[in-house]
Amino acid sequence: MTVALMWEARAVEGRGEDLLAWARAQELERPPLRRETFRAPQDRVLVITWWDAEFDAVLPELPEPGGELVSRAVHRWRFETVG
């Protein structure tokens, strides 16, 4: 089964590039099958990782950035591939 973890944060106004750089620099305990990083208006950053794992498996996730970078708590979702 393939599981995708989605991590999304909104930067403090004007700190979007800093948050993007922070997210890209984060190393995970082990590499996922795939990892993509996105940005969106309002200084939002999204990271999706894909894993060969069961839905409820313990998987490495990006941490919360420091409070000086984000305007709210990070949102996290887990999805499974269907097809």
VMD Tcl script that draws the C-alpha trace (Angstrom):
set ca {
  {0.00 0.00 0.00}
  {1.20 3.51 -0.69}
  {0.51 6.17 1.94}
  {0.95 9.90 1.39}
  {1.63 12.32 4.22}
  {0.71 15.93 3.63}
  {2.25 18.74 5.71}
  {1.04 22.33 5.19}
  {2.09 25.51 6.98}
  {1.37 29.20 6.56}
  {4.25 31.57 7.15}
  {4.15 34.81 9.04}
  {3.53 37.54 6.45}
  {6.65 38.16 4.40}
  {8.42 35.00 5.62}
  {7.23 32.62 2.90}
  {10.69 32.19 1.35}
  {12.17 31.52 4.80}
  {9.55 28.87 5.52}
  {10.09 27.29 2.10}
  {13.85 27.12 2.71}
  {13.27 25.67 6.18}
  {10.93 22.96 4.87}
  {13.29 22.00 2.06}
  {16.21 21.68 4.48}
  {14.40 19.24 6.82}
  {15.85 15.74 6.70}
  {13.63 12.78 7.54}
  {14.85 9.77 9.56}
  {14.64 7.71 6.38}
  {13.90 8.68 2.78}
  {10.35 8.40 1.41}
  {9.57 6.87 -1.97}
  {8.94 10.40 -3.20}
  {8.86 13.92 -1.77}
  {7.49 17.09 -3.35}
  {7.42 20.64 -2.02}
  {4.96 23.31 -3.17}
  {4.21 26.93 -2.39}
  {0.95 28.85 -2.67}
  {-0.39 32.37 -2.16}
  {-0.50 33.75 1.36}
  {3.00 32.37 2.06}
  {1.84 28.76 2.35}
  {4.19 25.78 1.97}
  {3.06 22.22 1.30}
  {5.18 19.06 1.49}
  {3.86 15.67 0.41}
  {5.79 12.46 1.01}
  {4.90 9.00 -0.28}
  {5.67 5.79 1.61}
  {5.37 2.06 1.00}
  {3.58 1.42 4.29}
  {0.28 0.59 5.94}
  {-2.05 3.52 6.65}
  {-1.42 3.46 10.39}
  {2.35 2.86 10.20}
  {4.66 5.07 12.22}
  {6.38 7.27 9.63}
  {8.82 10.17 9.85}
  {7.17 13.57 9.51}
  {8.38 17.12 9.22}
  {8.34 18.88 12.59}
  {6.63 22.12 13.54}
  {8.72 25.11 12.46}
  {9.66 27.73 15.03}
  {6.90 30.15 16.00}
  {8.75 33.02 14.36}
  {8.12 31.40 10.94}
  {4.48 30.32 11.07}
  {1.23 32.16 11.67}
  {-0.67 29.05 12.84}
  {-0.12 25.41 13.70}
  {0.92 23.07 10.90}
  {-1.87 21.06 9.25}
  {-1.18 17.38 8.64}
  {-3.19 14.79 6.73}
  {-2.60 11.18 5.79}
  {-3.98 9.60 2.60}
  {-3.87 6.17 1.01}
  {-3.61 5.52 -2.71}
  {-6.74 4.12 -4.35}
  {-7.04 2.90 -7.87}
}
mol new
graphics top color blue
foreach p $ca { graphics top sphere $p radius 0.5 }
foreach p [lrange $ca 0 end-1] q [lrange $ca 1 end] { graphics top cylinder $p $q radius 0.2 }
display resetview
